[in-house]
């Protein structure tokens, strides 16, 4: 029983230390039909379920990103919705300042597909391509290619609107 309590305490400490990652990912996918709190709880539940099988082959943060992204993408698949736009500005006012260029960037990011948003989120969080590859299950080369294409796509989207 002591071992379980110790494991519970370790899990809770891991969540406390990495809650910013969970909020960041869930904020990118939250909308009026999928509130931030619901996504956050779903991610924590999946982390709890997967915690006993965590092998320590990656950092906790890498593992948490992977679970959080997969959970959020799966949440949409289960609801069988075709979402092309998610407004994140309402959920993260403290994370993004009111700078017009930053808000424009996030508005454009919201128009990307789910996987593209995940890659941009990790890229903007200064994750190295190798870690992004571990989190997403893509190869490092594929990550680099996709991020380059996403940058081009965002630039084209911005140019069309200006």
FIKOLZA-1660 file (N, C-alpha, C; in steps of 0.1 Angstrom, whole numbers, plus 5000, padded with zeros to 4 digits):
% residues 162
   i   px   py   pz ch aa at
   1 5008 4988 5000  A  X  N
   1 5000 5000 5000  A  X CA
   1 5009 5013 5000  A  X  C
   2 5020 5012 5007  A  X  N
   2 5029 5024 5008  A  X CA
   2 5034 5027 4994  A  X  C
   3 5037 5016 4986  A  X  N
   3 5043 5018 4973  A  X CA
   3 5032 5026 4964  A  X  C
   4 5020 5022 4965  A  X  N
   4 5009 5029 4957  A  X CA
   4 5008 5044 4961  A  X  C
   5 5008 5046 4974  A  X  N
   5 5008 5060 4979  A  X CA
   5 5020 5068 4974  A  X  C
   6 5031 5062 4974  A  X  N
   6 5043 5068 4969  A  X CA
   6 5042 5071 4954  A  X  C
   7 5036 5061 4947  A  X  N
   7 5034 5063 4932  A  X CA
   7 5024 5074 4929  A  X  C
   8 5013 5074 4938  A  X  N
   8 5003 5085 4936  A  X CA
   8 5009 5098 4939  A  X  C
   9 5018 5100 4949  A  X  N
   9 5024 5112 4952  A  X CA
   9 5034 5116 4940  A  X  C
  10 5041 5107 4935  A  X  N
  10 5050 5110 4924  A  X CA
  10 5042 5114 4912  A  X  C
  11 5031 5108 4909  A  X  N
  11 5023 5111 4898  A  X CA
  11 5017 5126 4900  A  X  C
  12 5012 5129 4911  A  X  N
  12 5007 5142 4914  A  X CA
  12 5018 5153 4913  A  X  C
  13 5030 5150 4917  A  X  N
  13 5041 5159 4916  A  X CA
  13 5045 5161 4901  A  X  C
  14 5045 5150 4894  A  X  N
  14 5047 5151 4879  A  X CA
  14 5037 5160 4872  A  X  C
  15 5024 5159 4876  A  X  N
  15 5014 5167 4870  A  X CA
  15 5016 5182 4874  A  X  C
  16 5019 5184 4887  A  X  N
  16 5021 5198 4891  A  X CA
  16 5033 5205 4884  A  X  C
  17 5044 5197 4882  A  X  N
  17 5055 5202 4875  A  X CA
  17 5053 5205 4860  A  X  C
  18 5044 5198 4854  A  X  N
  18 5042 5198 4840  A  X CA
  18 5028 5203 4836  A  X  C
  19 5021 5209 4845  A  X  N
  19 5007 5213 4842  A  X CA
  19 5007 5224 4831  A  X  C
  20 5017 5232 4830  A  X  N
  20 5018 5242 4819  A  X CA
  20 5018 5235 4805  A  X  C
  21 5024 5224 4804  A  X  N
  21 5024 5217 4791  A  X CA
  21 5009 5212 4788  A  X  C
  22 5003 5207 4798  A  X  N
  22 4989 5202 4796  A  X CA
  22 4980 5213 4792  A  X  C
  23 4981 5225 4799  A  X  N
  23 4973 5236 4796  A  X CA
  23 4976 5242 4782  A  X  C
  24 4988 5242 4779  A  X  N
  24 4992 5247 4765  A  X CA
  24 4986 5239 4754  A  X  C
  25 4987 5225 4755  A  X  N
  25 4982 5217 4745  A  X CA
  25 4967 5217 4745  A  X  C
  26 4960 5216 4756  A  X  N
  26 4946 5216 4757  A  X CA
  26 4940 5230 4752  A  X  C
  27 4947 5241 4754  A  X  N
  27 4943 5254 4750  A  X CA
  27 4942 5254 4734  A  X  C
  28 4952 5248 4728  A  X  N
  28 4952 5247 4713  A  X CA
  28 4940 5240 4707  A  X  C
  29 4934 5231 4715  A  X  N
  29 4923 5223 4710  A  X CA
  29 4909 5226 4716  A  X  C
  30 4909 5234 4726  A  X  N
  30 4896 5237 4733  A  X CA
  30 4887 5246 4724  A  X  C
  31 4874 5244 4725  A  X  N
  31 4865 5253 4718  A  X CA
  31 4852 5252 4726  A  X  C
  32 4841 5258 4722  A  X  N
  32 4829 5258 4729  A  X CA
  32 4823 5244 4732  A  X  C
  33 4825 5235 4722  A  X  N
  33 4820 5221 4724  A  X CA
  33 4830 5212 4731  A  X  C
  34 4842 5216 4733  A  X  N
  34 4852 5209 4740  A  X CA
  34 4860 5218 4749  A  X  C
  35 4853 5221 4760  A  X  N
  35 4859 5231 4770  A  X CA
  35 4873 5227 4775  A  X  C
  36 4881 5237 4778  A  X  N
  36 4895 5235 4783  A  X CA
  36 4895 5225 4795  A  X  C
  37 4886 5227 4804  A  X  N
  37 4885 5218 4816  A  X CA
  37 4883 5204 4812  A  X  C
  38 4874 5201 4803  A  X  N
  38 4871 5187 4799  A  X CA
  38 4883 5181 4792  A  X  C
  39 4890 5188 4783  A  X  N
  39 4902 5183 4777  A  X CA
  39 4913 5180 4787  A  X  C
  40 4915 5190 4796  A  X  N
  40 4925 5189 4807  A  X CA
  40 4922 5176 4815  A  X  C
  41 4910 5174 4819  A  X  N
  41 4907 5162 4827  A  X CA
  41 4909 5149 4819  A  X  C
  42 4906 5149 4807  A  X  N
  42 4908 5138 4798  A  X CA
  42 4923 5134 4797  A  X  C
  43 4931 5145 4795  A  X  N
  43 4945 5143 4794  A  X CA
  43 4951 5137 4807  A  X  C
  44 4947 5143 4819  A  X  N
  44 4952 5138 4832  A  X CA
  44 4947 5123 4834  A  X  C
  45 4935 5120 4830  A  X  N
  45 4930 5106 4831  A  X CA
  45 4939 5097 4823  A  X  C
  46 4942 5101 4811  A  X  N
  46 4950 5092 4802  A  X CA
  46 4965 5091 4807  A  X  C
  47 4970 5102 4813  A  X  N
  47 4983 5101 4819  A  X CA
  47 4983 5092 4831  A  X  C
  48 4972 5092 4839  A  X  N
  48 4971 5083 4851  A  X CA
  48 4970 5069 4846  A  X  C
  49 4963 5066 4836  A  X  N
  49 4962 5052 4831  A  X CA
  49 4975 5047 4825  A  X  C
  50 4983 5056 4819  A  X  N
  50 4995 5052 4813  A  X CA
  50 5007 5053 4822  A  X  C
  51 5006 5060 4833  A  X  N
  51 5017 5062 4843  A  X CA
  51 5024 5049 4847  A  X  C
  52 5016 5038 4851  A  X  N
  52 5023 5026 4855  A  X CA
  52 5032 5020 4844  A  X  C
  53 5028 5022 4832  A  X  N
  53 5036 5016 4821  A  X CA
  53 5047 5026 4815  A  X  C
  54 5048 5038 4821  A  X  N
  54 5059 5047 4816  A  X CA
  54 5072 5040 4819  A  X  C
  55 5080 5039 4809  A  X  N
  55 5093 5031 4810  A  X CA
  55 5105 5040 4812  A  X  C
  56 5103 5053 4812  A  X  N
  56 5114 5063 4814  A  X CA
  56 5124 5063 4802  A  X  C
  57 5119 5059 4790  A  X  N
  57 5128 5060 4779  A  X CA
  57 5129 5074 4773  A  X  C
  58 5120 5083 4778  A  X  N
  58 5120 5097 4774  A  X CA
  58 5118 5105 4786  A  X  C
  59 5119 5118 4785  A  X  N
  59 5116 5127 4796  A  X CA
  59 5101 5127 4799  A  X  C
  60 5098 5130 4811  A  X  N
  60 5083 5131 4814  A  X CA
  60 5076 5141 4805  A  X  C
  61 5083 5153 4802  A  X  N
  61 5077 5163 4794  A  X CA
  61 5074 5158 4780  A  X  C
  62 5083 5150 4775  A  X  N
  62 5080 5144 4761  A  X CA
  62 5069 5135 4762  A  X  C
  63 5068 5126 4772  A  X  N
  63 5057 5117 4773  A  X CA
  63 5044 5124 4775  A  X  C
  64 5044 5134 4783  A  X  N
  64 5032 5142 4786  A  X CA
  64 5027 5149 4773  A  X  C
  65 5036 5155 4766  A  X  N
  65 5032 5161 4753  A  X CA
  65 5025 5151 4744  A  X  C
  66 5031 5139 4743  A  X  N
  66 5026 5129 4734  A  X CA
  66 5012 5124 4738  A  X  C
  67 5010 5122 4751  A  X  N
  67 4997 5118 4756  A  X CA
  67 4987 5129 4754  A  X  C
  68 4991 5141 4758  A  X  N
  68 4982 5153 4756  A  X CA
  68 4977 5155 4742  A  X  C
  69 4987 5155 4733  A  X  N
  69 4983 5157 4719  A  X CA
  69 4974 5145 4714  A  X  C
  70 4978 5133 4717  A  X  N
  70 4970 5122 4712  A  X CA
  70 4956 5122 4718  A  X  C
  71 4955 5126 4731  A  X  N
  71 4942 5127 4737  A  X CA
  71 4933 5138 4731  A  X  C
  72 4939 5149 4728  A  X  N
  72 4931 5160 4722  A  X CA
  72 4926 5156 4708  A  X  C
  73 4935 5151 4700  A  X  N
  73 4932 5146 4686  A  X CA
  73 4921 5135 4687  A  X  C
  74 4923 5126 4696  A  X  N
  74 4913 5115 4698  A  X CA
  74 4899 5120 4702  A  X  C
  75 4900 5130 4711  A  X  N
  75 4887 5136 4716  A  X CA
  75 4879 5141 4704  A  X  C
  76 4885 5147 4694  A  X  N
  76 4877 5152 4683  A  X CA
  76 4873 5140 4674  A  X  C
  77 4881 5130 4672  A  X  N
  77 4877 5119 4664  A  X CA
  77 4865 5112 4670  A  X  C
  78 4865 5110 4683  A  X  N
  78 4854 5104 4690  A  X CA
  78 4841 5112 4688  A  X  C
  79 4842 5125 4688  A  X  N
  79 4830 5133 4687  A  X CA
  79 4825 5134 4672  A  X  C
  80 4833 5128 4663  A  X  N
  80 4830 5128 4649  A  X CA
  80 4827 5142 4643  A  X  C
  81 4834 5151 4647  A  X  N
  81 4832 5165 4642  A  X CA
  81 4843 5168 4632  A  X  C
  82 4840 5176 4623  A  X  N
  82 4850 5181 4613  A  X CA
  82 4853 5195 4616  A  X  C
  83 4863 5197 4625  A  X  N
  83 4866 5211 4629  A  X CA
  83 4877 5217 4620  A  X  C
  84 4875 5228 4615  A  X  N
  84 4885 5235 4607  A  X CA
  84 4891 5247 4614  A  X  C
  85 4884 5252 4624  A  X  N
  85 4888 5264 4631  A  X CA
  85 4885 5263 4646  A  X  C
  86 4895 5266 4654  A  X  N
  86 4893 5266 4669  A  X CA
  86 4899 5279 4674  A  X  C
  87 4891 5286 4681  A  X  N
  87 4895 5299 4687  A  X CA
  87 4902 5297 4700  A  X  C
  88 4915 5299 4701  A  X  N
  88 4923 5296 4713  A  X CA
  88 4925 5309 4721  A  X  C
  89 4923 5321 4715  A  X  N
  89 4926 5333 4722  A  X CA
  89 4918 5335 4734  A  X  C
  90 4906 5330 4735  A  X  N
  90 4898 5331 4747  A  X CA
  90 4903 5324 4759  A  X  C
  91 4911 5313 4757  A  X  N
  91 4915 5304 4767  A  X CA
  91 4929 5307 4773  A  X  C
  92 4937 5315 4766  A  X  N
  92 4950 5317 4771  A  X CA
  92 4954 5332 4771  A  X  C
  93 4946 5340 4777  A  X  N
  93 4949 5355 4777  A  X CA
  93 4963 5358 4784  A  X  C
  94 4967 5350 4794  A  X  N
  94 4979 5353 4801  A  X CA
  94 4991 5348 4793  A  X  C
  95 4989 5338 4784  A  X  N
  95 5000 5333 4777  A  X CA
  95 5004 5341 4765  A  X  C
  96 4994 5347 4758  A  X  N
  96 4997 5355 4746  A  X CA
  96 4994 5369 4749  A  X  C
  97 5003 5378 4747  A  X  N
  97 5000 5392 4750  A  X CA
  97 4991 5397 4738  A  X  C
  98 4987 5409 4739  A  X  N
  98 4978 5415 4730  A  X CA
  98 4984 5420 4717  A  X  C
  99 4996 5417 4715  A  X  N
  99 5003 5421 4703  A  X CA
  99 4996 5416 4691  A  X  C
 100 4993 5425 4681  A  X  N
 100 4985 5422 4670  A  X CA
 100 4991 5411 4661  A  X  C
 101 5004 5411 4660  A  X  N
 101 5011 5401 4651  A  X CA
 101 5010 5388 4657  A  X  C
 102 5011 5387 4670  A  X  N
 102 5010 5374 4677  A  X CA
 102 4996 5369 4676  A  X  C
 103 4986 5377 4678  A  X  N
 103 4972 5373 4677  A  X CA
 103 4969 5369 4662  A  X  C
 104 4975 5375 4653  A  X  N
 104 4973 5371 4639  A  X CA
 104 4979 5358 4636  A  X  C
 105 4991 5355 4642  A  X  N
 105 4997 5342 4640  A  X CA
 105 4989 5331 4646  A  X  C
 106 4983 5333 4658  A  X  N
 106 4975 5323 4664  A  X CA
 106 4962 5321 4657  A  X  C
 107 4957 5332 4651  A  X  N
 107 4944 5330 4643  A  X CA
 107 4947 5322 4631  A  X  C
 108 4959 5324 4625  A  X  N
 108 4962 5315 4613  A  X CA
 108 4965 5301 4617  A  X  C
 109 4972 5299 4629  A  X  N
 109 4975 5286 4634  A  X CA
 109 4962 5278 4636  A  X  C
 110 4952 5285 4641  A  X  N
 110 4939 5279 4644  A  X CA
 110 4932 5273 4631  A  X  C
 111 4936 5279 4620  A  X  N
 111 4930 5274 4607  A  X CA
 111 4937 5261 4602  A  X  C
 112 4948 5258 4608  A  X  N
 112 4956 5246 4604  A  X CA
 112 4949 5233 4609  A  X  C
 113 4952 5222 4603  A  X  N
 113 4947 5209 4607  A  X CA
 113 4953 5205 4621  A  X  C
 114 4947 5195 4627  A  X  N
 114 4950 5191 4641  A  X CA
 114 4965 5188 4642  A  X  C
 115 4970 5180 4633  A  X  N
 115 4984 5175 4634  A  X CA
 115 4994 5187 4631  A  X  C
 116 4990 5196 4622  A  X  N
 116 4998 5208 4619  A  X CA
 116 4999 5217 4631  A  X  C
 117 4987 5218 4638  A  X  N
 117 4987 5227 4650  A  X CA
 117 4996 5221 4661  A  X  C
 118 4996 5207 4662  A  X  N
 118 5004 5201 4672  A  X CA
 118 5019 5203 4669  A  X  C
 119 5023 5202 4656  A  X  N
 119 5037 5205 4653  A  X CA
 119 5041 5219 4655  A  X  C
 120 5032 5229 4652  A  X  N
 120 5035 5243 4655  A  X CA
 120 5036 5245 4669  A  X  C
 121 5027 5239 4677  A  X  N
 121 5028 5241 4692  A  X CA
 121 5041 5237 4697  A  X  C
 122 5046 5225 4693  A  X  N
 122 5059 5220 4698  A  X CA
 122 5070 5229 4693  A  X  C
 123 5069 5233 4680  A  X  N
 123 5080 5242 4674  A  X CA
 123 5081 5255 4682  A  X  C
 124 5069 5261 4684  A  X  N
 124 5069 5274 4691  A  X CA
 124 5073 5272 4706  A  X  C
 125 5073 5260 4711  A  X  N
 125 5078 5258 4725  A  X CA
 125 5092 5254 4725  A  X  C
 126 5099 5257 4713  A  X  N
 126 5114 5254 4712  A  X CA
 126 5118 5240 4714  A  X  C
 127 5109 5231 4711  A  X  N
 127 5113 5217 4712  A  X CA
 127 5122 5213 4700  A  X  C
 128 5133 5206 4702  A  X  N
 128 5141 5202 4691  A  X CA
 128 5134 5192 4682  A  X  C
 129 5137 5191 4669  A  X  N
 129 5130 5182 4660  A  X CA
 129 5130 5168 4665  A  X  C
 130 5141 5164 4671  A  X  N
 130 5142 5150 4676  A  X CA
 130 5131 5147 4686  A  X  C
 131 5129 5157 4695  A  X  N
 131 5119 5155 4706  A  X CA
 131 5105 5156 4700  A  X  C
 132 5103 5165 4690  A  X  N
 132 5090 5166 4683  A  X CA
 132 5087 5152 4676  A  X  C
 133 5097 5146 4670  A  X  N
 133 5096 5133 4664  A  X CA
 133 5092 5122 4674  A  X  C
 134 5098 5122 4686  A  X  N
 134 5094 5113 4696  A  X CA
 134 5080 5115 4701  A  X  C
 135 5076 5127 4702  A  X  N
 135 5062 5130 4707  A  X CA
 135 5052 5126 4697  A  X  C
 136 5054 5129 4684  A  X  N
 136 5044 5127 4674  A  X CA
 136 5045 5114 4667  A  X  C
 137 5056 5107 4669  A  X  N
 137 5058 5094 4662  A  X CA
 137 5062 5095 4648  A  X  C
 138 5066 5107 4643  A  X  N
 138 5071 5110 4630  A  X CA
 138 5086 5108 4630  A  X  C
 139 5092 5107 4618  A  X  N
 139 5107 5107 4617  A  X CA
 139 5111 5122 4618  A  X  C
 140 5124 5123 4622  A  X  N
 140 5130 5137 4623  A  X CA
 140 5129 5144 4610  A  X  C
 141 5132 5137 4599  A  X  N
 141 5131 5143 4586  A  X CA
 141 5117 5147 4582  A  X  C
 142 5108 5139 4586  A  X  N
 142 5094 5142 4583  A  X CA
 142 5089 5154 4591  A  X  C
 143 5094 5155 4603  A  X  N
 143 5091 5167 4612  A  X CA
 143 5096 5180 4605  A  X  C
 144 5109 5179 4601  A  X  N
 144 5115 5191 4595  A  X CA
 144 5108 5195 4582  A  X  C
 145 5104 5185 4574  A  X  N
 145 5097 5188 4562  A  X CA
 145 5084 5194 4565  A  X  C
 146 5076 5188 4574  A  X  N
 146 5063 5193 4577  A  X CA
 146 5063 5207 4583  A  X  C
 147 5073 5210 4592  A  X  N
 147 5074 5223 4598  A  X CA
 147 5077 5233 4587  A  X  C
 148 5086 5230 4578  A  X  N
 148 5089 5239 4567  A  X CA
 148 5077 5242 4559  A  X  C
 149 5069 5232 4555  A  X  N
 149 5057 5234 4548  A  X CA
 149 5047 5242 4555  A  X  C
 150 5046 5239 4568  A  X  N
 150 5036 5247 4576  A  X CA
 150 5040 5262 4576  A  X  C
 151 5053 5265 4578  A  X  N
 151 5058 5279 4578  A  X CA
 151 5054 5285 4564  A  X  C
 152 5056 5278 4553  A  X  N
 152 5052 5283 4540  A  X CA
 152 5037 5285 4539  A  X  C
 153 5030 5276 4544  A  X  N
 153 5015 5277 4544  A  X CA
 153 5010 5289 4552  A  X  C
 154 5016 5291 4564  A  X  N
 154 5012 5302 4572  A  X CA
 154 5015 5315 4565  A  X  C
 155 5027 5316 4559  A  X  N
 155 5031 5328 4552  A  X CA
 155 5021 5331 4540  A  X  C
 156 5017 5320 4533  A  X  N
 156 5008 5322 4522  A  X CA
 156 4994 5326 4527  A  X  C
 157 4990 5321 4538  A  X  N
 157 4977 5324 4544  A  X CA
 157 4977 5339 4548  A  X  C
 158 4989 5343 4554  A  X  N
 158 4990 5357 4558  A  X CA
 158 4990 5367 4546  A  X  C
 159 4998 5363 4536  A  X  N
 159 4999 5371 4524  A  X CA
 159 4985 5373 4517  A  X  C
 160 4977 5362 4517  A  X  N
 160 4964 5363 4511  A  X CA
 160 4955 5373 4518  A  X  C
 161 4956 5374 4531  A  X  N
 161 4947 5382 4539  A  X CA
 161 4952 5397 4539  A  X  C
 162 4965 5399 4536  A  X  N
 162 4970 5413 4536  A  X CA
 162 4970 5419 4523  A  X  C
% end
